[in-house]
């Protein structure tokens, strides 16, 4: 057994690092946390160009949930910046969620839990 202290970073695959940096840094407004890395509060999102390492590019279908104070408000801001969402904002009875993809097709989720 090992002792895991926390998750330090999540890799975000991309086919174009400059385009991804524009999206995560400018469109989403995440602070740069080093070369090709962005601070998402409690975890770093690290851009990774798999094809540069001889690996096939495949977007992440699982989704990274980004906690925001107001899902509806954040969605309006991102839609104004040209981000396309899949479906309506969902209310699960414990949280609000809105699903979208980055320019490489990686799934992201605006998320806010409101119930205990």
Buried (B, 14 or more C-beta within 10 A) or exposed (E): EEEEEEEEBEEBBBBEBEBBBEBBEEBBEBEEBEEBBBBBEEBBBBBBBBEEEEEEBEBBEEBBBBBBEEBEEBBEBBEEEEBEBEEEBBEEEEBBBBBBBBBBBBBBBBBBEEEE
